[in-house]
Every structure is written in C-alpha cells, then in structure tokens.
Amino acid sequence: MEHNNSDGSDTQHSSINEADPKPDDAAENEDEKKEEAAVLPPASLEHVSEDIDQFLVTMHKRNDGSNTENVEIPGYVEKYMDIVEEKILKYDVGEGKPKWGEVAEEDLWLLTTADRISKLMALLNDDPEKEVSDVRRSLVNRVNLVHQRTMSYLEEDFRFLIEESRIPSELDPGGNSNDNYQNTFDYKGKQEVKDEEIQHDANFPGYSEDAIASLRKIARAMLSGGYESECCQVYIISRRNAFEEILQKLGLERISIDEMVQKVQWETLARDMIPAWVNTLKQCMAVYFPGERKLAEEIFAENSSVAEGLFSSLTRGLVIQLLNFAEGAAMTKRAGEKLFKLLDMYESLWDVIPKVDGLFLEDSAEELKTEMDLAKTRLGEAAIFIFCDLENQIKSETARTAVPGGAVHPLTRYIMNYLTIAGDYKDTLEQVFWENSERGDSSRRQQQQKKKEHDGGGGGSEKEAASPFAVQAMKVMDLLDASLEGKARLYKEVALRNFFLMNNGRYILQKIKGSKEMSEVMGNTWCRKKSSEIRNYHKSYQRETWNRVLACLNQEGLSVNGKVHKPVLKERFKSFNSLIDEIHKTQSTWVVKDEQLQSELRVSISSMVIPAYRSFVGRFAQIFDPGRQTEKYIKYQAEDIETYIDELFDGKPHQSIGRRRT
C-alpha cells in the first residue's frame, strides 16, 4: 500500500467508496495505522484542512441518496480533531482565547473551523437513529464536543461584539413639558412635535460597519451550525438592555397599570411620565424601530425570517409596555386637569398607528394596530367623560357669596381657560367625539339641530353643524351663562349685577375670539349674539348709575318765567356732588382686569358726563355768589371728575378730591 507522506490524500481516493472493514480485519488495520503514524511526520493543519474540505466537496457532489453511514471516514478527520482540540486546549489553559478583533488570523480560523466542523457534523449525523459502529460513534461524539466548544467561543465573540462594540446612546430626551393645568390652566400654547423635529440619535443603533460585518459572519456560522437559539438569545438580551438604557434616558419608567392607578400621583404623571411616554412613542416609531429593523436585517442578512422574528420580539415587547402605560393613564381617576395630557397620548397613538404597516409584517402589523386602537379608544373614552363632566362642575358650583367688585368669577376663568386649551385640541376632540358620539349626546340629529339653532339656521358648514364637540361646547357655554345669571342675583345693586354680567361676558367673548379654533367652533352668529348681550349689560349699567348723574345736570325745571330757581339749582349741585362721591367711593373698588374694557368704560362715561358737566357749570356758575357759596356747591372742576372716572374699576378705594386738597 502506498501513502502520501504529507496529507494522506491517496488514502482518501482509494477508500471513499469502500465499505467498513470487516470485523476480522479490525486488528490488522489498527496495527497498520499505528505503523503509519510512527513513520509519517506530524500532520499540517493547513493540509489536513484542505483534505477535509475536499472530502466534504466530494461527498456533496455525490448526492446520490446513498447512506453516508456506509462511507469510511478518512483517518485525517481524527488528525484534524487532534489539531483543533490541541488549539482549544491552549485557549483553555493558557491566556485564554483572544477577544474578537485582537488577532485577525484567530478570528478567521475560528469561523472556518466552525463552518468545517458544522459540515462534518451534518455528514456524520445524517441519520442519528441508525445503528453505527463504536468507532464511528466515538468519532461522532468527539466531533460533537469540538463543535460545541467552537460554537461556545463564537457565542462569546458574538456577545462581546454586540455588547462592547456598541456606542452608547447620547440622545437628548427632550419633549418633557412642565405644563400644569390642574389649577389655573396657565397655558401658553400647545407644543406639537412633528416627526422631522424629533431629535434623532445619531449613534443609534451604535455599531460600526466593521462590527456589523463581524456580527454577520458569526451569526451565519452559528445559524448554519445549528446554534440559532443561542445566537438569538444573546442578541435579544443585548438589544433589550440597549432599549432599557434608551428608555431610562428618555425618562420612561417601567411601571405596572396597578401602580399607575393606585400609587403614582397625577402631578408626577403629568409633569414627567406622560411627556416622556409621548416622546418615547414618537422616537421609537420614527427612529429606534426603523434602526432596529435595519440592524437585525444586516446581521441576519442570510435569514430574513430570523431577522423578522428578532425585530418583532424586541419591538412588540416595548410596544406592549407603552400600551399598558396608556391603559393605566386612561384608568386613573378622572378629573378635569387630566384631559389634555390624555389627549396628548391619544394624538400620539393616532399619529403613529399608520406607521406600523411600514415596520412590521402584515400579521404582526394588524395585531399591533388592533391593540393600539384599543388603547387609543380607552384614552378617547376617558377624554369624553372628562370633557362632558364640565357640565357637572358648572352645575355643582353653588357659591352663595358674590365675587367682590363684580369681578370675573373664578368659574368663568376656569371654564374659559379650559375651553381655550380645548380649542388647541379641536381636531382631536372632534375626532374623539365622533368616535364616541353616543357618549357626547344621545342623538346626532339633536346635536345638529342644537348647533343650527345657535347659528340662527346657518353661519357654519354642514361639518361644523354636525360636530358633536361643537354641540357639547355650546352646552357648556349655555350652562355657564345660566350659572352667571344666578350668581348675578347675589348682588343687591342692579348696577353691579349688570356690571358683573358685562365683565364676565366680555371675558368669555375675548377668550373665544382669542382662539381661532374656538371661534370656528362657536361660530360668528354666537359671537354676534354675545356682543349684543354685553352691550345690553353695559347700557343697563350706565342707565342705573350714570343716568342718575346726568339727571342732576338736566336744565329742565330750573327756570321759572325765565329766572333760575336758585334752591332747585343748589339741590341739583348737591345731588350731583353726592352721587359722584358715592360712585367714586363704591365703583373704584369694582374690578375690571381687562385693560381694554376698563378703558372703554372710562371713555364712554367721560364722554357722557364731562361735556354735560362743563355745560351745566358754564351756564349756572354765575348764579352763585363768588367765594364760599360757589365753592360749597361747585365742589369739582371738570378735571376733578375726569380724575374720579379714571380711578374707577381698579379694585381699590381712593380718597376723595377734597381730602387730597387738605
């Protein structure tokens, strides 16, 4: 028998098609192998590897359906196992295996070795249920052990690369708003964040092209070697940890529904957690999920089903966490200050649901959209309940003490500030009310009819007329008007009643006009009607207050036969002075915070009183004797009256002109 002293390839070509040696020849063959081993030099790893690769190629080309268990395994397979095990032993007892990237030759050796042994495994384990010789079984076990060891090294390298080579996220969380609507609703405008304005994390997912290429090679080797589960587990754990880091930086805490409902204060949710949730949802759909999909597709480029499965597993878990948060927020105790934060969440879900189709496969996308729609519906139901509860807040406000000075009532401020903010959410509220129209009113026809009645049969489009939100807003305004009329009756003075209604009506109208959205909701007809009401209150106030003053300056009844009746004139001046003092003392404590209305009132009063007073004094002053008599009855100059009028309605008492002069 002839031998090739370098790699034993002649043995390969002469033995591939031979059957297993007969049992009687086993001892003789064993002796021959020992003699060959004693004569041949140590096998070269390079040569033995080439022999095995050729053997595997030849076996692949045969592909004739014959049973591979009848094929004799060349002796250089054992030699190859010896060399590989020796190198592995050096890893274990020496300084350990180099980390991936430290020695390029070692990385390449490990990949090619793993690939070669995986192919041997597939050949040797062609049909594991069939009986094989003890020698073959021993070889199979040995190859299995070496295969497991090489795969464990690859698993370590995969873990090292995916965890240690990632550039940490340096995102700016952003999106956190300190708006607090609970008490005063000091609101400076709704902050809308569009996708193009979202702060993109330039580092995400945080791997260089070289790192991704290495991860792809390792993943390919592990999956082809039957270690898909181990590879995917490392990937899932690492990427989940990466997302946990991202969520922490975005300010989103992991919290259960029960904790949200029972333990967390709403102020904490509104100030920190809900803005963080909104920001996280938008960031995930616009930045992180697309980036995560691309990463999975690049690393598992040769197995799209694995990439899709990993992406779905990672992202679905996060989506469910976000939806649980939304469910918890919707389940918290419902109160007025919560409406707008819930609408922020509703809007966010509304915006991102259409993007699901582009990120997930059809089945997963439909399932996620269904769950997101359900969470959105829960938020919408809570919003409807809260908004409609404004009715109860107005009805339950039964103050028995009048607001000092006829000022704008706190209820008026609360409701109008609330509606102003609601105007910023007009489109969303209309959508929510349409989706839950049975909660907004009992009948859509009733809604349309009520809106048309307020608009005088027109003044709005059919869409506006049919809006359940507009109808509900009208209902709130009607209830507020009725409540204010009841509160006006708490004032004993008729003038102050009208002043109070004028003051509050003006505040209501200015708030509506100041909101483009609420102006559209209420309509031009409503605004004209409200303006007319305010003018009537203004006229009634002037009639009750200043007509009495003007009556004192009326020239009728002062002359008898062309001669001024001095006692009557004296009484007129005395009455005028007394009324001016009384009005100044009283109405300087009345309150008009609206500077424009305050100025309009003062100008309108001055335009009535000052010219009439100048004319009256100019005509009758000479009737009195100069000196003390004139000073006694003509106490004020026109300029003094102007000063008095300019001191009205600022909510604080002023000294009389006489006291100032002393």
HELIX and SHEET records of a PDB file:
HELIX    1   1 SER A    9  SER A   15  1                                   7    
HELIX    2   2 PRO A   23  ASP A   25  5                                   3    
HELIX    3   3 ALA A   26  VAL A   39  1                                  14    
HELIX    4   4 LEU A   45  ARG A   62  1                                  18    
HELIX    5   5 THR A   68  ASN A   70  5                                   3    
HELIX    6   6 TYR A   76  VAL A   93  1                                  18    
HELIX    7   7 ALA A  104  LEU A  124  1                                  21    
HELIX    8   8 ASP A  134  GLU A  164  1                                  31    
HELIX    9   9 ASP A  195  GLU A  197  5                                   3    
HELIX   10  10 GLU A  209  SER A  224  1                                  16    
HELIX   11  11 GLU A  228  LEU A  250  1                                  23    
HELIX   12  12 ILE A  257  GLN A  262  1                                   6    
HELIX   13  13 TRP A  266  THR A  268  1                                   3    
HELIX   14  14 LEU A  269  MET A  273  3                                   5    
HELIX   15  15 ILE A  274  GLN A  283  1                                  10    
HELIX   16  16 CYS A  284  TYR A  288  3                                   5    
HELIX   17  17 PHE A  289  ILE A  299  1                                  11    
HELIX   18  18 SER A  304  MET A  331  1                                  28    
HELIX   19  19 GLY A  336  LYS A  338  5                                   3    
HELIX   20  20 LEU A  339  VAL A  352  1                                  14    
HELIX   21  21 ILE A  353  LYS A  355  5                                   3    
HELIX   22  22 VAL A  356  LEU A  359  1                                   4    
HELIX   23  23 GLU A  362  CYS A  388  1                                  27    
HELIX   24  24 LEU A  390  SER A  396  1                                   7    
HELIX   25  25 PRO A  404  GLY A  406  5                                   3    
HELIX   26  26 PRO A  410  ASP A  424  1                                  15    
HELIX   27  27 LYS A  426  GLU A  435  1                                  10    
HELIX   28  28 SER A  437  GLY A  440  1                                   4    
HELIX   29  29 ARG A  444  HIS A  454  1                                  11    
HELIX   30  30 GLU A  462  ALA A  465  1                                   4    
HELIX   31  31 PRO A  468  ALA A  488  1                                  21    
HELIX   32  32 VAL A  494  LYS A  513  1                                  20    
HELIX   33  33 LYS A  516  CYS A  552  1                                  37    
HELIX   34  34 LYS A  566  GLN A  587  1                                  22    
HELIX   35  35 GLU A  595  PHE A  620  1                                  26    
HELIX   36  36 ALA A  621  ILE A  623  5                                   3    
HELIX   37  37 ARG A  628  TYR A  633  1                                   6    
HELIX   38  38 ALA A  638  ASP A  646  1                                   9    
HELIX   39  39 ILE A  657  ARG A  661  1                                   5    
SHEET    1   A 2 SER A 559  VAL A 560  0                                        
SHEET    2   A 2 LYS A 563  VAL A 564 -1                                        
END                                                                             
